[in-house]
Amino acid sequence: MGAVGDAVKDNKKILLLVVGLLVVSVAGLYFTKNNMNTNLTSDLLKKKSYTQAQDVLVGGVDYRAIIKTNLGNIEIDLLEDETPLAVNNFLFLAGEKFYDGVTFHRVVEGFVIQAGDPTGKGTGGPGYAFKDEDTERQYEAYSVGMANSGTNTNGSQFFITAGNISEGNLDSLNSRVYTLFGKVVDGFAVVDSIGRVEVDGDDKPVNSVVIESIQIVEN
């Protein structure tokens, strides 16, 4: 009986040790995840503010942008000849790594996916605003445009129209109101995937869709 009792005691000790290790591991993962989220939020809040976009657009160069997200890459042909102010602004902010770590904070299925706000709340920007640009080009599926809060209030926020956008939603997007400065040329499935993510009551993705970086390609 003594040997059996000792064995039971040893097994209990081992069980308690295993449970303790599991508790410590779970707690460690929890705090690590929370620290990562806190660090990401802190980094975004530290984004530099500017008074205006520097002139970085070079005449005669055809620009494309590869938006690298945690769900895949989206390649955009920038319309530098049609809307040079908006393209220059996008090139400047991308070069400053302003968009790195920023999320798609608004997703409306069958309409748009929107990003570019360092606060992730839909109210942030780069610290300045620039004028709208008139273009004869009209919105269609996978167009890229500037989000704004009124006339000549463009900043850093932009949106991409969904691949299955309805005619009614297209009619609500006037290129004279929302400057159209690019079109998706690759990564259509990624746009579609982002457009289908689960969102909360404010159209914000439940699981963050993050812009990891933006690569500018010059031709």
Phi and psi in degrees as a GROMACS rama.xvg file:
@    title "Ramachandran Plot"
@    xaxis  label "Phi"
@    yaxis  label "Psi"
@TYPE xy
-60.9693  -41.3965  GLY-2
-65.7878  -40.1772  ALA-3
-65.3088  -41.7494  VAL-4
-61.9374  -41.6156  GLY-5
-63.8565  -39.0179  ASP-6
-64.1591  -41.6997  ALA-7
-63.1479  -42.789  VAL-8
-61.1935  -43.5209  LYS-9
-61.9446  -41.7869  ASP-10
-63.8362  -38.6776  ASN-11
-63.6917  -40.6673  LYS-12
-62.5869  -43.3626  LYS-13
-63.0544  -43.3122  ILE-14
-61.7785  -45.352  LEU-15
-62.5072  -38.3866  LEU-16
-63.8267  -43.9679  LEU-17
-63.8568  -45.0704  VAL-18
-61.497  -41.7212  VAL-19
-61.0007  -43.9871  GLY-20
-63.662  -39.1375  LEU-21
-64.0654  -42.5581  LEU-22
-61.1947  -45.337  VAL-23
-62.5594  -41.1994  VAL-24
-65.1802  -45.6316  SER-25
-62.7542  -44.0992  VAL-26
-61.6762  -40.3792  ALA-27
-62.9041  -42.3864  GLY-28
-64.4924  -40.2692  LEU-29
-62.0154  -49.0678  TYR-30
-70.5353  -32.8556  PHE-31
-64.0507  -44.9933  THR-32
-62.4245  -44.4115  LYS-33
-63.1661  -39.3931  ASN-34
-64.9871  -38.6801  ASN-35
-63.5328  -44.2228  MET-36
-64.7597  -40.0192  ASN-37
-63.9607  -42.8771  THR-38
-64.4966  -40.0152  ASN-39
-63.3938  -46.5945  LEU-40
-60.8326  -42.5242  THR-41
-63.0303  -42.8379  SER-42
-62.7767  -41.28  ASP-43
-67.4542  -37.6841  LEU-44
-68.6367  -19.2967  LEU-45
-89.3729  3.97444  LYS-46
-54.4799  137.712  LYS-47
-67.4427  144.947  LYS-48
-105.433  144.743  SER-49
-123.424  162.382  TYR-50
-94.2655  -23.2554  THR-51
-170.233  165.001  GLN-52
-80.5796  134.119  ALA-53
-71.7748  154.067  GLN-54
-79.1334  108.028  ASP-55
-120.964  -9.30945  VAL-56
-71.9404  128.892  LEU-57
-107.714  127.657  VAL-58
-61.9328  142.343  GLY-59
84.222  -2.21797  GLY-60
-100.464  133.874  VAL-61
-93.9726  122.037  ASP-62
-106.319  139.263  TYR-63
-130.111  154.676  ARG-64
-127.969  132.751  ALA-65
-106.875  108.278  ILE-66
-87.3745  112.81  ILE-67
-95.8276  115.537  LYS-68
-115.546  170.201  THR-69
-73.7668  -2.91268  ASN-70
-111.887  3.55483  LEU-71
129.812  179.466  GLY-72
-100.976  145.265  ASN-73
-123.595  122.128  ILE-74
-102.371  131.462  GLU-75
-122.131  133.409  ILE-76
-88.6012  117.416  ASP-77
-85.4166  138.32  LEU-78
-94.9718  68.3231  LEU-79
-66.1759  -27.3962  GLU-80
-77.7528  -28.3514  ASP-81
-92.0532  -40.2234  GLU-82
-134.429  69.6422  THR-83
-64.0574  -32.3561  PRO-84
-63.9458  -47.209  LEU-85
-67.0594  -40.7097  ALA-86
-66.8781  -43.4607  VAL-87
-59.6981  -41.6263  ASN-88
-61.2249  -45.2382  ASN-89
-64.4954  -42.9148  PHE-90
-62.5853  -42.6728  LEU-91
-61.4262  -51.0618  PHE-92
-65.8641  -37.567  LEU-93
-64.4  -41.388  ALA-94
-64.5677  -29.6977  GLY-95
-82.8716  -0.919996  GLU-96
61.3814  27.12  LYS-97
-62.4183  -35.443  PHE-98
-83.7589  -12.0813  TYR-99
-62.4947  122.384  ASP-100
88.9  -5.79607  GLY-101
-79.565  146.985  VAL-102
-100.997  164.105  THR-103
-81.9788  102.121  PHE-104
-88.5238  -11.3314  HIS-105
-139.678  123.342  ARG-106
-132.53  119.571  VAL-107
-120.24  109.132  VAL-108
-58.8412  134.085  GLU-109
78.075  11.7162  GLY-110
-138.256  -82.9159  PHE-111
-145.116  159.907  VAL-112
-118.428  132.8  ILE-113
-126.089  139.745  GLN-114
-145.794  -176.526  ALA-115
104.136  -0.00486588  GLY-116
-100.283  115.166  ASP-117
-65.2757  -19.0766  PRO-118
-87.4626  -17.7383  THR-119
72.9641  11.5662  GLY-120
-109.093  -7.97368  LYS-121
90.9454  3.28191  GLY-122
-119.323  -2.17704  THR-123
-92.35  167.033  GLY-124
-163.957  -167.657  GLY-125
-88.0272  -3.08045  PRO-126
105.1  0.029548  GLY-127
-148.85  172.24  TYR-128
-135.446  153.301  ALA-129
-135.638  167.088  PHE-130
-72.5893  155.244  LYS-131
-71.0998  156.622  ASP-132
-125.489  133.308  GLU-133
-84.7035  134.44  ASP-134
-143.395  148.464  THR-135
-79.8239  -15.0677  GLU-136
-66.382  140.095  ARG-137
-108.338  154.738  GLN-138
-67.6137  143.768  TYR-139
-146.387  -174.163  GLU-140
-60.525  137.789  ALA-141
67.4331  27.0722  TYR-142
-82.1881  155.703  SER-143
-119.868  123.775  VAL-144
-135.749  165.435  GLY-145
-84.1211  129.883  MET-146
-84.3224  146.591  ALA-147
-150.818  175.227  ASN-148
-117.486  17.6717  SER-149
149.35  -176.77  GLY-150
-59.9575  130.622  THR-151
57.011  40.3607  ASN-152
-119.105  26.8677  THR-153
-65.4118  143.745  ASN-154
-140.522  -103.446  GLY-155
-116.783  -14.9952  SER-156
-78.4387  138.499  GLN-157
-141.024  164.655  PHE-158
-137.79  159.426  PHE-159
-123.713  128.809  ILE-160
-74.4002  146.559  THR-161
-69.6684  156.009  ALA-162
-68.3835  -27.8251  GLY-163
-106.663  27.4329  ASN-164
-60.1006  137.867  ILE-165
-80.1545  162.325  SER-166
-61.6915  -38.2054  GLU-167
-62.5609  -41.7544  GLY-168
-69.4795  -35.1669  ASN-169
-64.0468  -38.4638  LEU-170
-63.6988  -24.8967  ASP-171
-81.7664  -8.31382  SER-172
-107.193  99.7814  LEU-173
-95.7548  125.47  ASN-174
-66.4218  -14.2258  SER-175
-84.3121  -14.8596  ARG-176
-100.647  -42.8071  VAL-177
-115.707  104.46  TYR-178
-56.2863  122.318  THR-179
-93.0738  114.66  LEU-180
-124.745  7.06603  PHE-181
-169.738  170.641  GLY-182
-145.242  143.192  LYS-183
-72.6405  133.075  VAL-184
-119.195  -10.9551  VAL-185
-158.982  151.521  ASP-186
89.2002  26.5627  GLY-187
-58.7933  -40.5458  PHE-188
-63.9896  -31.609  ALA-189
-68.3412  -43.8947  VAL-190
-57.9107  -44.8955  VAL-191
-62.9339  -40.2369  ASP-192
-63.7491  -44.6162  SER-193
-63.0706  -37.3502  ILE-194
-67.1323  -14.2339  GLY-195
-106.561  3.17165  ARG-196
-66.6663  155.994  VAL-197
-70.2553  134.756  GLU-198
-125.97  162.601  VAL-199
-91.3131  -168.778  ASP-200
-66.0483  -14.7323  GLY-201
-102.152  14.8465  ASP-202
66.2189  20.1924  ASP-203
-94.8996  130.118  LYS-204
-54.3946  135.174  PRO-205
-65.4887  -42.2283  VAL-206
-106.781  123.555  ASN-207
-57.2551  134.005  SER-208
-105.237  113.475  VAL-209
-111.405  136.027  VAL-210
-80.738  111.029  ILE-211
-78.1857  -38.9138  GLU-212
-169.102  166.526  SER-213
-129.023  123.963  ILE-214
-101.733  127.358  GLN-215
-97.4906  129.647  ILE-216
-113.283  128.956  VAL-217
-112.337  134.256  GLU-218
